[in-house]
Amino acid sequence: MSNRRWQHVWRLLPLLVVLTLLLTGCGDPYLSALTPSGPVADQQLSLMKISIGVMVFVFVVVMIIFTYVLVRYRKRPGQEGIPKQVEGSHTLEIIWTTIPIILLIVIAIPTVSTTFALAKDHWDDPDAIKVKVTGHQFWWEFEYPDLGVTTAQDLHIPVGKKIALQVSSKDVIHSFWVPALAGKIDANPGNANTMWLQADKAGVFKGKCAELCGYSHALMDFKVIAEDQASFDKWIAGMKAAETAKPTASTQLGQQVYEANCLACHAIGGQGGKVGPNLTDFGDRQTIAGYLDHNADELKRWISNPDEVKTGAKVKMPAFGDKLKPEEMDALVDYLMGLKINQ
């Protein structure tokens, strides 16, 4: 190999190293389409396997023929002139036309049948749990119309039940995606797209916005919490009862601070605004703002200056770092962290 070719190889080596490091992040079973945990994701993985199998088959066959031709028809010592040319073989033409048609049929039949099966609208299914999903910059709202419950960021579902979703947006185009449970679907403003998913095992599955939607698109995460039916029913009952922490001097002050500064945008137990996420079960959630660790320090950081944490959030939520006294900030954080329904 010439020096110039070696130079090209060495130039590509850093790219290969970077790609290897990026691909190491694909092993999270709760964020991978390659580790399905429900029937929708399982069927989609099956289609991926069929397509990859066909591509590998074609690649192997082509490489075998390519290698055979290189060896069989290589120029031998003493050979002069142009080898005998072979043209117009009807047999070969039929073979290389028929084989691709067969391979396309192998891919097309399961693809079409699965596409129609997964596109079925289960909204009118009496056994399905109905959820209206609304994308906002930069958070997700989940409304259970039949159960009278609205929450944000954490979508609770019972294991083994079909979840019928109507997905839309309040502002720009978003895309709802839970890799381990189902494929993605666009959340369009003014129009609801339907899809369904189901979890076959309990767990906390990670969701993403898969459509570039603004500065903090990459931070627009959410969780799907799959739990047994009893736990789900308990969560629904707690949301309806809107249980909060036991009253103390600190939480009373915190509630007053909340009502004076947050109530116009956020609701607790059905009381309050709908501009921002519903906070009824905030203390039980997995994260703050979709991706921050769920603790008092991160919550204080978020309330003080949300735009510093999630750029673009100031469009909906102002900074309170300079508006609240230290004791008011601590009381508000204690109050919000105490909003638990699973005590």
C-alpha positions as CSV (number, residue, x, y, z in Angstrom):
1,M,0.0,0.0,0.0
2,S,1.4,3.4,-1.0
3,N,2.2,6.1,1.5
4,R,-0.7,8.2,0.2
5,R,-3.2,5.4,0.9
6,W,-1.8,5.0,4.4
7,Q,-2.4,8.7,4.9
8,H,-6.1,8.3,4.1
9,V,-6.4,5.4,6.5
10,W,-4.8,7.5,9.4
11,R,-7.1,10.4,8.6
12,L,-10.2,8.1,9.0
13,L,-8.9,6.5,12.2
14,P,-10.0,9.3,14.5
15,L,-13.4,9.3,13.0
16,L,-13.7,5.6,13.6
17,V,-12.6,6.1,17.3
18,V,-15.2,8.8,17.8
19,L,-18.0,6.6,16.2
20,T,-17.0,3.8,18.5
21,L,-17.3,6.0,21.6
22,L,-20.7,7.3,20.4
23,L,-22.0,3.8,19.8
24,T,-21.0,2.7,23.3
25,G,-24.0,4.8,24.5
26,C,-26.4,2.4,22.8
27,G,-26.4,-0.2,25.6
28,D,-29.1,1.3,27.8
29,P,-31.9,-1.3,27.7
30,Y,-34.4,1.4,28.6
31,L,-33.4,3.7,25.7
32,S,-32.6,1.2,23.0
33,A,-34.8,0.1,20.1
34,L,-32.6,-3.0,20.0
35,T,-33.9,-4.1,23.4
36,P,-37.7,-4.1,22.9
37,S,-39.9,-4.3,26.0
38,G,-43.3,-4.3,24.3
39,P,-45.1,-5.7,21.2
40,V,-44.8,-2.6,19.1
41,A,-41.0,-2.3,19.6
42,D,-40.7,-6.0,19.1
43,Q,-42.4,-6.0,15.7
44,Q,-40.3,-3.0,14.7
45,L,-37.1,-4.8,15.7
46,S,-38.2,-7.8,13.6
47,L,-38.5,-5.6,10.5
48,M,-35.0,-4.3,11.2
49,K,-33.7,-7.9,11.4
50,I,-35.3,-8.8,8.1
51,S,-33.9,-5.8,6.3
52,I,-30.4,-6.4,7.8
53,G,-30.6,-10.1,7.0
54,V,-31.4,-9.3,3.3
55,M,-28.6,-6.7,3.1
56,V,-26.0,-9.0,4.6
57,F,-27.1,-11.8,2.2
58,V,-26.7,-9.5,-0.8
59,F,-23.3,-8.2,0.5
60,V,-22.0,-11.7,1.0
61,V,-23.2,-13.0,-2.4
62,V,-21.7,-10.0,-4.2
63,M,-18.4,-10.3,-2.4
64,I,-18.2,-14.0,-3.2
65,I,-18.8,-13.3,-6.9
66,F,-16.4,-10.4,-6.8
67,T,-13.7,-12.5,-5.3
68,Y,-14.3,-15.4,-7.7
69,V,-14.1,-13.0,-10.7
70,L,-10.9,-11.5,-9.5
71,V,-9.2,-14.8,-9.1
72,R,-10.7,-16.7,-12.0
73,Y,-10.2,-14.0,-14.6
74,R,-7.0,-12.4,-13.4
75,K,-4.3,-11.7,-15.9
76,R,-1.8,-14.6,-16.0
77,P,1.9,-14.5,-16.9
78,G,2.4,-14.5,-20.7
79,Q,-1.2,-13.6,-21.4
80,E,-1.5,-11.1,-24.3
81,G,-4.5,-9.4,-25.9
82,I,-8.0,-8.9,-24.7
83,P,-9.9,-11.9,-23.1
84,K,-12.9,-13.3,-24.9
85,Q,-16.0,-11.0,-24.3
86,V,-19.3,-12.6,-23.1
87,E,-22.4,-10.6,-23.8
88,G,-26.2,-11.0,-24.0
89,S,-26.7,-13.9,-21.6
90,H,-30.5,-14.2,-21.2
91,T,-30.0,-16.6,-18.3
92,L,-27.9,-14.1,-16.3
93,E,-30.3,-11.3,-17.1
94,I,-33.2,-13.3,-15.8
95,I,-31.3,-14.3,-12.6
96,W,-30.2,-10.8,-11.7
97,T,-33.6,-9.5,-12.3
98,T,-35.6,-12.2,-10.5
99,I,-33.4,-12.3,-7.3
100,P,-33.9,-8.6,-6.4
101,I,-37.6,-8.9,-7.0
102,I,-37.8,-11.8,-4.6
103,L,-35.7,-9.9,-2.0
104,L,-38.0,-6.9,-2.3
105,I,-41.0,-9.2,-1.7
106,V,-39.4,-10.7,1.3
107,I,-39.0,-7.2,2.8
108,A,-42.2,-5.7,1.5
109,I,-44.8,-8.3,2.8
110,P,-43.9,-8.1,6.5
111,T,-43.2,-4.3,6.3
112,V,-46.7,-3.5,4.8
113,S,-48.5,-5.9,7.2
114,T,-46.7,-4.6,10.3
115,T,-47.2,-1.0,9.2
116,F,-50.9,-1.4,9.0
117,A,-51.0,-3.3,12.3
118,L,-49.0,-0.6,14.2
119,A,-51.0,2.2,12.6
120,K,-54.3,0.9,14.0
121,D,-56.1,3.5,16.1
122,H,-57.0,2.0,19.5
123,W,-58.6,5.2,20.9
124,D,-62.1,3.6,20.8
125,D,-60.9,0.4,22.4
126,P,-62.7,0.1,25.8
127,D,-59.8,-1.9,27.2
128,A,-57.1,0.7,26.2
129,I,-55.8,3.4,28.5
130,K,-56.3,6.7,26.6
131,V,-53.6,9.5,27.0
132,K,-53.4,12.8,25.2
133,V,-49.8,13.8,24.8
134,T,-48.9,17.4,24.2
135,G,-45.5,18.7,23.4
136,H,-44.3,22.1,24.6
137,Q,-41.1,23.9,24.4
138,F,-39.5,22.1,26.2
139,W,-41.6,19.6,28.2
140,W,-44.3,17.0,27.8
141,E,-47.9,17.0,29.1
142,F,-49.9,13.8,29.7
143,E,-53.7,13.9,30.1
144,Y,-55.8,10.9,30.9
145,P,-59.2,12.1,29.8
146,D,-61.2,9.0,31.0
147,L,-59.4,9.1,34.4
148,G,-59.6,12.9,35.1
149,V,-55.8,13.2,35.6
150,T,-53.2,15.4,34.1
151,T,-49.4,15.3,34.7
152,A,-46.1,16.2,33.1
153,Q,-42.8,14.6,32.3
154,D,-43.6,11.1,33.8
155,L,-46.1,9.0,31.9
156,H,-47.5,6.3,34.2
157,I,-48.9,3.2,32.5
158,P,-49.9,-0.3,33.7
159,V,-47.9,-3.3,32.4
160,G,-49.6,-5.4,29.8
161,K,-52.2,-2.8,28.8
162,K,-52.6,-1.1,25.4
163,I,-52.0,2.6,25.7
164,A,-53.8,4.6,23.0
165,L,-52.1,8.0,22.4
166,Q,-53.2,11.2,20.7
167,V,-50.1,13.2,20.1
168,S,-50.1,17.0,19.4
169,S,-48.2,20.2,20.1
170,K,-48.9,23.6,21.6
171,D,-46.2,25.4,19.7
172,V,-43.8,23.9,17.1
173,I,-43.4,20.4,15.7
174,H,-42.1,17.9,18.2
175,S,-41.7,14.2,17.9
176,F,-42.7,11.7,20.6
177,W,-40.3,8.7,20.9
178,V,-39.9,5.9,23.4
179,P,-37.3,3.6,21.7
180,A,-37.7,0.6,23.9
181,L,-41.5,0.6,23.6
182,A,-42.5,2.1,20.3
183,G,-41.4,4.1,17.3
184,K,-41.7,7.9,17.0
185,I,-44.5,10.0,15.8
186,D,-44.7,13.7,15.1
187,A,-46.5,16.1,17.5
188,N,-48.0,18.7,15.2
189,P,-49.7,21.9,16.4
190,G,-53.4,21.9,15.7
191,N,-53.6,18.2,14.7
192,A,-53.4,15.0,16.7
193,N,-51.6,11.9,15.4
194,T,-52.5,8.6,16.9
195,M,-50.3,5.7,18.0
196,W,-50.2,3.0,20.6
197,L,-47.7,1.3,22.8
198,Q,-47.5,-1.3,25.5
199,A,-45.0,-2.3,28.1
200,D,-44.5,-6.1,28.8
201,K,-42.4,-5.5,31.9
202,A,-42.2,-3.0,34.7
203,G,-39.5,-0.3,34.5
204,V,-38.7,3.3,33.8
205,F,-38.3,3.7,30.0
206,K,-36.7,6.9,28.7
207,G,-38.3,9.0,26.0
208,K,-37.0,11.7,23.7
209,C,-38.1,14.5,21.5
210,A,-36.9,13.3,18.0
211,E,-37.6,16.6,16.1
212,L,-35.3,19.6,16.3
213,C,-37.6,22.1,18.1
214,G,-35.5,24.9,19.5
215,Y,-32.5,25.6,21.7
216,S,-33.2,23.0,24.3
217,H,-34.4,20.2,22.0
218,A,-31.7,17.8,23.3
219,L,-32.9,18.4,26.9
220,M,-36.6,17.6,26.1
221,D,-36.6,14.2,27.8
222,F,-39.4,12.4,29.6
223,K,-40.0,9.0,31.4
224,V,-42.5,6.2,30.9
225,I,-43.1,4.5,34.2
226,A,-44.5,1.0,33.6
227,E,-45.9,-0.5,36.8
228,D,-48.3,-3.2,37.9
229,Q,-52.0,-2.5,37.8
230,A,-52.3,-2.0,41.6
231,S,-49.5,0.6,41.6
232,F,-51.0,2.4,38.7
233,D,-54.5,2.5,40.3
234,K,-52.9,3.8,43.5
235,W,-51.1,6.6,41.5
236,I,-54.4,7.6,39.8
237,A,-56.2,7.7,43.1
238,G,-53.4,9.8,44.7
239,M,-53.5,12.2,41.8
240,K,-57.2,12.7,42.2
241,A,-56.9,13.2,45.9
242,A,-54.0,15.6,45.3
243,E,-52.3,14.6,48.5
244,T,-49.5,16.9,49.7
245,A,-46.9,16.9,52.4
246,K,-48.0,17.2,56.1
247,P,-48.3,20.9,57.0
248,T,-45.3,22.5,58.7
249,A,-44.2,26.0,59.2
250,S,-41.8,25.7,56.3
251,T,-44.4,24.1,53.9
252,Q,-47.0,26.7,54.8
253,L,-44.7,29.5,53.8
254,G,-43.7,27.5,50.7
255,Q,-47.4,27.2,49.7
256,Q,-47.9,30.9,50.1
257,V,-44.8,31.6,48.0
258,Y,-46.1,29.1,45.4
259,E,-49.6,30.7,45.3
260,A,-48.1,34.2,44.9
261,N,-45.6,33.3,42.2
262,C,-46.4,30.0,40.5
263,L,-50.1,29.4,40.7
264,A,-50.9,31.4,37.5
265,C,-48.9,28.9,35.4
266,H,-48.7,25.7,37.3
267,A,-51.6,23.5,38.7
268,I,-51.6,21.3,41.8
269,G,-54.6,19.0,42.3
270,G,-56.5,20.6,39.4
271,Q,-56.1,24.2,40.9
272,G,-54.0,26.6,39.0
273,G,-52.8,27.5,35.5
274,K,-52.0,25.3,32.5
275,V,-49.1,27.2,31.0
276,G,-46.5,25.2,32.7
277,P,-46.3,21.5,33.8
278,N,-48.8,20.2,36.4
279,L,-47.0,19.8,39.7
280,T,-49.4,17.5,41.6
281,D,-46.9,14.7,42.1
282,F,-43.7,16.7,41.6
283,G,-42.0,15.2,44.7
284,D,-42.4,11.7,43.2
285,R,-40.9,12.5,39.8
286,Q,-37.7,11.1,38.4
287,T,-36.1,14.3,37.2
288,I,-36.5,18.1,37.3
289,A,-37.1,19.9,34.0
290,G,-36.9,16.5,32.3
291,Y,-33.2,15.8,32.9
292,L,-31.8,17.3,36.1
293,D,-31.2,15.2,39.2
294,H,-34.3,15.2,41.4
295,N,-33.0,17.0,44.6
296,A,-33.4,20.3,46.4
297,D,-30.2,21.9,45.1
298,E,-31.1,21.3,41.4
299,L,-34.6,22.5,42.0
300,K,-33.3,25.7,43.5
301,R,-30.9,26.1,40.6
302,W,-33.8,25.6,38.2
303,I,-36.2,28.1,39.9
304,S,-33.4,30.7,40.2
305,N,-32.6,30.8,36.5
306,P,-34.3,28.3,34.3
307,D,-32.8,29.7,31.1
308,E,-29.3,29.0,32.4
309,V,-30.3,25.3,32.8
310,K,-32.5,24.9,29.7
311,T,-32.0,27.6,27.2
312,G,-35.3,29.0,25.8
313,A,-37.3,28.1,28.9
314,K,-37.5,31.8,29.9
315,V,-40.1,32.2,27.2
316,K,-42.5,30.5,29.6
317,M,-40.9,30.6,33.0
318,P,-39.1,33.7,34.4
319,A,-36.1,33.6,36.8
320,F,-36.9,33.9,40.5
321,G,-33.4,34.0,41.9
322,D,-33.6,37.8,42.5
323,K,-37.3,37.9,43.3
324,L,-37.4,35.6,46.3
325,K,-35.7,36.0,49.6
326,P,-33.4,33.0,50.6
327,E,-35.9,31.8,53.2
328,E,-38.7,32.0,50.6
329,M,-36.7,30.1,48.1
330,D,-35.9,27.3,50.7
331,A,-39.6,27.2,51.8
332,L,-40.8,26.9,48.1
333,V,-38.3,24.1,47.4
334,D,-39.4,22.2,50.5
335,Y,-43.0,22.6,49.6
336,L,-42.5,21.4,46.0
337,M,-40.3,18.5,47.0
338,G,-43.0,17.4,49.5
339,L,-45.7,17.1,46.8
340,K,-45.8,13.3,46.9
341,I,-48.8,11.0,46.4
342,N,-46.9,7.8,47.0
343,Q,-45.9,8.3,50.7
